[in-house]
Amino acid sequence: MRNLQKWLIMAAAAMAMASIPHAAMAQLSSNVGTVVLNATLTESLTVSVTAGNTVNFALTPNTAANAGSTTSTIQTAWILSSGRTAVSVWAWVPNGAAALNDGAAGDVIPASAVTAAAAGSGAAGGALNNVTSGGAGVPAFITPAAATGVKIGQVAIGAGNRVANTTTTLTWNINTTGIPQLPAAAYTGTVNIQAQATP
């Protein structure tokens, strides 16, 4: 019985103590730990031919208008740093004297006869011999020395479009008036599409 009384007294005392507000304690702060965050967004510039990867021509001799079978769609996308001022897009061939050829026979269609009319990206395009390798303002990727090309896109870059894209539509034509004695044959050639961010 004595133990029970003792226990009841201790329980009552504990309850009484719990109901008494504790004295206010000052906050205790730890030292400062740090985490360093490093984030990098790298520059990128990509070109994709999303439609019209192959264009066919049914040529007529000594005729200005020999339209391609389809247009080509070029998607150019970029993530650029604040120092960039422009993106230009180019169509070019490694040998301006022979943009297309018939293989072993040695007959050629020069770049001057092949036109890529451009729409949608700020440049009109034109004949594939509009510029030559090493010329003023011509990108270094237009090589070797025999290479020629044409600008098919020009977009000014500012704060509002450092991360953006553009779509260029190319309409193709081969003018055979400059090569009236072009023999009947199957001619093939590849046009490179490439972009440059400046400066």
C-alpha positions in Angstrom: 0.0 0.0 0.0 2.9 2.3 0.8 4.4 1.7 -2.6 1.1 2.5 -4.3 0.8 5.8 -2.4 4.4 6.6 -3.3 3.7 5.9 -6.9 0.5 8.0 -6.9 2.4 10.9 -5.4 5.1 10.6 -8.0 2.6 10.4 -10.8 0.8 13.5 -9.5 4.0 15.4 -9.2 5.0 14.5 -12.8 1.6 15.6 -14.1 1.9 18.9 -12.2 5.4 19.5 -13.6 4.2 18.8 -17.1 1.5 21.5 -16.8 4.0 24.1 -15.6 5.4 26.1 -18.7 9.1 25.6 -19.3 11.3 28.5 -19.1 12.0 30.0 -22.6 15.2 28.7 -24.1 17.4 30.6 -26.7 17.8 29.0 -30.2 21.0 27.1 -30.8 22.4 27.2 -34.3 25.0 24.9 -35.9 27.9 25.9 -38.1 27.2 26.5 -41.9 27.7 23.6 -44.3 27.8 24.5 -48.0 26.9 22.8 -51.2 28.4 24.2 -54.5 26.1 24.0 -57.5 27.7 24.0 -60.9 25.4 23.9 -64.0 26.6 24.0 -67.6 24.5 24.5 -70.7 26.7 24.0 -73.7 26.3 25.7 -77.0 24.8 23.6 -79.8 23.9 24.1 -83.5 22.2 21.4 -85.5 20.8 21.0 -89.0 18.3 18.3 -90.0 16.8 17.6 -93.4 13.3 16.7 -92.3 11.8 16.3 -95.8 13.0 16.1 -99.4 16.2 14.2 -98.7 16.2 13.0 -102.3 15.2 15.2 -105.2 14.7 13.9 -108.8 14.8 15.9 -112.0 13.5 15.0 -115.4 15.8 17.1 -117.5 15.0 18.7 -120.9 18.0 19.8 -122.9 18.7 23.6 -123.3 15.8 24.5 -121.0 15.9 27.0 -118.1 13.2 25.4 -115.9 13.8 21.8 -114.9 12.1 21.7 -111.5 12.9 19.2 -108.8 10.4 16.6 -107.9 9.9 17.9 -104.3 11.1 20.6 -102.0 13.5 20.1 -99.1 12.8 21.1 -95.6 15.7 22.1 -93.4 15.3 22.5 -89.7 18.1 24.4 -88.0 18.2 24.6 -84.1 20.5 26.3 -81.7 21.5 27.0 -78.1 23.9 29.9 -78.2 25.9 32.1 -75.8 25.3 35.8 -75.4 28.2 36.7 -77.7 26.6 35.3 -80.8 25.1 37.7 -83.3 23.9 35.6 -86.2 23.1 32.1 -87.5 23.6 31.4 -91.2 22.6 28.3 -93.1 24.4 27.2 -96.3 24.0 24.8 -99.2 27.2 23.8 -100.8 29.0 21.2 -103.0 32.6 20.1 -102.8 33.2 20.7 -106.5 31.5 23.7 -108.1 32.5 22.6 -111.6 30.7 19.3 -111.2 27.8 19.5 -108.8 26.4 16.4 -110.5 28.2 13.9 -112.7 27.4 10.7 -114.6 30.2 8.7 -113.1 32.9 7.2 -115.3 31.8 8.9 -118.5 33.0 12.3 -117.1 30.0 14.4 -118.0 29.0 17.0 -115.4 26.3 19.5 -114.4 28.1 22.5 -112.8 26.9 24.2 -109.6 26.1 27.3 -111.6 23.2 25.4 -113.2 21.7 24.1 -109.9 19.5 26.5 -108.0 18.2 26.2 -104.4 15.6 29.0 -103.9 15.1 29.4 -100.2 12.2 30.6 -98.1 11.5 30.9 -94.4 14.9 31.8 -92.9 15.9 35.2 -94.2 17.9 34.4 -97.2 16.8 33.9 -100.8 19.2 31.2 -101.8 20.3 30.9 -105.5 22.7 29.1 -107.7 25.1 26.7 -105.8 28.1 28.7 -107.1 27.0 32.0 -105.4 30.1 31.9 -103.2 33.5 30.1 -103.5 35.7 28.5 -100.9 37.9 31.0 -99.1 35.9 34.0 -100.1 35.1 36.9 -97.8 32.4 35.9 -95.3 32.3 32.3 -96.6 32.4 29.7 -93.7 35.6 27.7 -93.4 33.6 24.4 -93.7 33.0 25.1 -97.4 36.1 23.2 -98.6 38.1 22.1 -100.5 39.3 25.0 -102.8 36.9 23.9 -105.6 33.8 24.1 -103.3 31.0 26.5 -104.0 27.7 27.3 -102.3 24.9 29.6 -101.4 23.5 31.1 -98.2 20.0 29.7 -97.7 19.3 31.2 -94.2 20.3 34.2 -92.1 18.9 34.9 -88.6 20.1 37.7 -86.4 20.6 36.6 -82.8 19.7 38.6 -79.7 18.4 38.2 -76.2 15.1 36.8 -77.4 16.3 34.0 -79.6 19.5 32.5 -78.2 17.6 29.3 -77.9 15.5 28.9 -81.0 15.1 27.3 -84.4 14.3 28.1 -88.0 12.8 26.2 -90.9 14.0 26.7 -94.5 12.2 25.4 -97.5 14.3 24.8 -100.6 12.9 24.7 -104.1 15.3 23.1 -106.6 15.9 23.7 -110.3 18.5 22.7 -112.9 19.0 25.1 -115.8 20.4 23.3 -118.8 20.7 26.3 -121.1 24.4 26.8 -120.2 25.1 23.1 -121.1 23.1 22.6 -124.3 25.1 19.6 -125.4 24.6 17.7 -122.1 24.5 14.0 -123.1 21.7 11.7 -122.0 22.8 10.0 -118.8 21.9 9.5 -115.1 23.5 12.3 -113.1 24.0 12.3 -109.3 25.4 14.7 -106.8 25.2 15.5 -103.1 24.5 18.9 -101.6 25.7 19.6 -98.1 23.6 21.7 -95.7 25.5 23.3 -92.9 25.0 26.1 -90.4 27.4 28.6 -88.7 26.9 30.8 -85.6 29.0 34.0 -85.6 31.1 35.6 -84.4 
